[in-house]
Structure formats: structure tokens, C-alpha cells
Amino acid sequence: MDIILHVGAHRSGTTTFQQYLRSQFAVLEAQSLGFWGTLRTRKSVFPGLFATPSTPKDARRAQGRVQMHLARAQNAGIRKLLVSDENMIGSARHCLRQGALYPAIGDRMARISAAFGGRVSRVVLTIRAQDLWWASAAAYTAARGHPIPSSEQRDKIAQSARTWRDVITDLACAVPDATLVVMPFEQGAGNPNLLLKAATGLDAPFGAEVPWLNRSPTARDLRGLLADQGADISEIPDNPLRWQPFSQEQTAKLRENYADDLHWLTAGADGLATLAEDDTRKRAGTSQPAGHMTRGHGYNGGQGYMAHPG
């Protein structure tokens, strides 16, 4: 059985992609493709795998659970298994606390690889321009009651030497025998079929109606959410636009980092990863995809399933 991991990153259309996979049930089933989403992985597959401190007994139990679920999938006739869970590489909140992109990705993915018995054949990562990724992560976590990054934190993030190149390098080292495919969010946004193609090599229907899920709130919406929480809203402007907590200088530095990342990927990424390409258009789009502006994990219901009845 071919095991493929879609590891995110967060704030790059992961929930929309998972909803798309659910909507393509018949296509997945016909091609013997199984799908594990977050409800399955977080409730019955990965619990205990990242426990801290973890004991050898805990790790063995977690690995045994993964192997049990794999055996069931294989016995059900699944030839390709796509596992999509952005928390495999960490959390947006942890990134904000540390002021760095996924600092624990190496350790976490090494545990994932071991749990799958070293059978992972492909890992797919979606990256996004750092100024927009950090802004989206900050708005998303703040809307859920976590602190807004302070000026010191924002400066630490902007000055951090860690970029997507470092994330990709750590990921490649953690899962050395897997093919690593990287897709820019600007390319795949609104086109989850392209991400499915990059992950599995399988053709999928184009233009399926998929709601745009988990979009970060606008500045005005965020003000309302924070006001309801009794939090300080003085730093949030009252407008319907995207909230950008970084200064122009910080934003420019983050954009420069992303340009360097894309240049490195285009040049071959030192042989560590392959940049997914979209042959349907000549350049990446500059606008967000159309769709419902609905946020929240309430739309994840029923996500964790394999592509077969029941």
C-alpha cells in the first residue's frame, strides 16, 4: 500500500482540501484511494504519539495503533492511502510562541515515519508567503482566545533566519526515503484537484464546488471577536480588510524571505524536494479563491474516513 502524507502547512487551504476529498468520495473509491482526515488521525490514530514526556511504552502503543489501522485499510482493498492532517508538523500557536516556522517538524515527522514503519512514499507540503502566513496565523489564533503577538514577538518573527527552506530541509531529513513535493499556496488556492494530483498522481474532477473553509477573520470581524472576549482591540483597525500586524519594513523582509525560498525550490532545492507545477496557467494568481467565507472546524464533521462505504 502506497502511503502519502499531506502535512499542511496550516493556513494554506488544508481544511478546504480535506472537504474536497470528502466531496470526491466516488472518485477516491473507484481508484482504491483511502483518506484519513483529522477526526480520524487525532482521535484514533495518532493519540500518544507526540506525548511529552513520552515513555517507550506509550510510543510502542501509539505505533501499534497506527499499524493496526494500516492493516485494516490494506485489508479493505486500499492501494493508496492519503493522510491529511496539518498538526503532524506542529501547530500555528507553537510557531507564534517560538517566533519561528515549525521548529519541531523534524522530531514530529521522525515519529510519524517510525509509526508508519518507514513506508511513507510521498510527503506533500503547501507553503505560503510568510507575511500572509504569519498574519493569518495570528488572526486565526487570536480569534480563538490566544494572545495577539506583541511588538517584540512580531520583530522576532520578521528577523528570524528560519524560512520555508529550513522547514523543508528538516522535513526531508526526518523522512529521507520519501519523495517531498512542495506546492505554493498561491498556486493551489481554489484548485484542490491540483493538490490531489501532486499528492497521488491521480486525476480528479476540476472545478468541484468546495466552500472556502477556515478563512481568517477580517480586521473588523477580529475586533468584534476580541471585544466579545474582553480583550484589547486597540491594535486592530476597524476595516473590512485582512489584518496585517506587521509593519511595512517587517512585511518587506518576510516577502524577501519567501522570494528566496521560491528561488531555491525552482533551482532544485538541493535535491531535497520537488516544486509542484501547475500547467493550467502561466503564473500564480494574485487573488484569493472564490467561495464561502465560513470559518471554523465545525465543517470537519465526518472528515476522518477511508474511501469505502461506512
N, C-alpha and C positions, 0 to 999 in steps of 0.2 A: 504494500500500500504506500502510495506517494503522500508524504506529509508536508504540507505547506503552511507556513505561519505568516499571517498578516498582523504585524505588531504595532500598527499605528503609523505615525505618532498621533497623540491627542490633537484636537483642534484642526484636523485635516480631513474631515468628512468621514470619520470611521463609523459613526452611528448611521449615517446615510447609506454607506456601503453595506453595512450589515442588514439594513432594511431592504436594500436592493436584492441581497442574496435571498432573503425570505420571499420576496415577491417573485423570484425566479425558480420556485420550487420544482416545477415540471422540468425546466431545463437542466437543473442540477441532477435531479433523479435520473433523467434519461441518459446522462453522461457518467453515471456512477460516481458523482461527486458528493461527498458528505461535507457538512458545515457544522462547526461548533462555534456558537456565539457566546457572549459574555454571561448570559444567565446560566449556561451550562458550565463554562470554564470556571466561573467564580464560585458557583455553588457546589459543584460535584466533581470537578476535575483537578483544579489547582489548589484548593484549600490546604494549608500547611506547608506548601512548597517554599513560601517565602517567609515563614515564621521566624521571628527574631526574639530571643535566641532560639535556634532550632537544634534539636538533638538528632543524632544519627537515626534513632527510631522514627522520629517524625518524618525525616527525609525519605526513609525507606517506605513508610506507609504512603506518603504522597506519590512517590514514583510508582508504587504498586497500583495505586488508584488510576493513574494515567494509563499504565499498561493494560489494566482491565478494560477501560473504556476503548482503547485502541483495538483490543481483541474483539470486542462487541461490534465495532464498526466494520472491521475486516470480515467478520462472520456474516454481516448483513449485506455483503457484496460491494462495499465501498472500495473503489480503486484509488481515488484521490480524496484526501481529507484536508479541507481548508479550515484552519483555526484562526479566528479573528478576534483579538482581544488586545486593546491598546495598553491595558495595565500590565501586560507581560514585561514591558520595558521600564515600568515605573509609573509615576503619577505627575500630573501637571503641578499639583500642590507641592510635591517634593522638589520639583525643578525650581519653583519660585522660592522655596525656603533656602535652597542651596545657591540660588543665583546662577545656575548652570543647566545646560541641556542634558537631561538623563544621565546623571553622574554614576548611577548604579546599574546601567544597562548591561555591562559586562558580566557581573556576578549573576544578575537575574536571568539572563539568557543562557548562561552556562548551566544553571539549574534546570531551565526548561529543556535544553538539549539533552541533558542527562536523563530527565524524566521520560523523554521520548525515545530513549535508548540509542541516541545518536542517529536516528533515522530521518531527521528533518532534511528534506532535499532542497527546499527553497524558502527564503525569508523575504518578505516584501515590506519595505518601509516607505512611508509617504512623508516628505519634508515640506516645509513652508517657509516663506520669507520671515526671517527672525523678528523683524519689527512687528509684523502682523501676528506671528505665532505667540509672542510674549504678551502682546496686548489682548489677544483673545483669551489666553490662559488666565491673565489677571482678571479680566471681566467675568469669565466663567466661574472662577473660584470665589471671587468677591460676592457674586450673586448667590452663592451657597454658604455665605456666612464667614468666609475666611478673610483675613486682613488684606487691605489694599497694600501693595508693595510700597514701602517708604522710599523717600528720595535716595537714601543710601543704597537700598536694595536695587532700585532702578539703575543707579550708576554702576553698581557691581555687575548687573546683568549686561549692560551696554559695554563694559570694559572687559568682560570675560573673554579669555582666549579660546574657550571651548566652543566649537561650532559643530554643524552637522557632520563635517569631515571627521571630527573626533568621535562622534556618536557612531558613525558608520564603521570606523576603524575598530572600535571596541566591539561592535556587533559582529563584525567579520572574525575577530579573534575568538569570540565566545562560541560561534557556530562555524568552525573552519571548513567543514565538509559540505556546507550548504551554499547554493547559489544565492547571492544577495542582489535583489532588484530594488532600485530606488526610483520612486515616481514623485515629481514635484506636484504639490497640491494645485498649483496654478494650471497644471496640465490636466489633472484628473477631476477637478471640481466639476460637478454636474454631469460627469461621464463615468459612473461606477463600472460600466461594462468594460472600460479600458483597464481599470484596476483588476478586474476579474481576469481579463485576458493576460495581463502581465503576471498575475499570480499563478494561473493554472495552465495557460496556453490554450484554453478552450474558448470558442466563440460564444458570444452571448448576445441577446437582443439589444439593439441600440434604441435609446430614447424611451426606455421604460419610465412610467410615471412614478417617481420616487419623491416623497416630501423631503425638504431640506431640514434635517433634524439637528437639534443641539446647537443652533446658531447662537453665538454670544450676544448678549443684550446690547442695545444701543446705549449711548451715554444717558439719554433721558430715562430709558427703562431701568438702567442700573441705578440711577438716582432714586427712583421710586422703590426699588427693591431694598436698597440700603436704608432709605428713610423708614421703611416698614420694620427693619431690624434695629432701628435706633442708632445707626452708625453715622459717622461723619460723612457728609456729601459735599463738603466744600471744594474738594479737588475734582469733582465730576461736573463737567459743563452740562448745561440744560439745552441739549440739541438732539436731533434725531439721527446723528451720525455715529459712526463707530468710535468708541472711546479709545483714545491713544494716550497712555500715561507717560510716554517718553518724550523728551524734548526733541527739537529738530536735529540737534547735534547727535544725540543718542540714536535717534532713528536712522540717521545717515550712516553711523558706524555699524548698526545691525544690518542695514541693507548691503553695505560693502562686504560684510562677512558672508552674506548669502550669495552674492555675486561670485566671491572666491570659491564657495562651496560648489556652485554650479559649474564653474570653470574647471575645477578639479575633477568633478564627475564626468564632464564632457571629454576631458583629456584621458579618461580611462580609470580614474580613481585608484591608481597604483595597482590595478588588477584585483582590487578587493570587491568591487561592486559594478553592476551594470545599470546605466541610466535608462529607464523605460522611455520609449519614444512613442509619440502619437503621430501616426502617418495621416491622420484625417485633417490636420490643419498645419499651417506653416509656422505658426508661432503660438506661444502660450497666450491664453486670454487674459485680459486685464480686469474683467468684472467677475463678480460672484455669480454662481449659478442661480437660475430662477427656481422658485419653489416656496413651499410653505415656511413661514418664519416661526416654526414651532421649536421650542427648546424643551429639554427635559428627558430623563431616561424612562419616562412613562411609556414611550413609544418602543421600548426594547422588549415589550412583552412577547414571549414566545420565541425569542431570538435564538436561544440555545437549543438547536436541534440538528439532527442529521437529515440528509435529504432522502428520507423514505417515510412512508405513511406512519403516523403515530409519533 
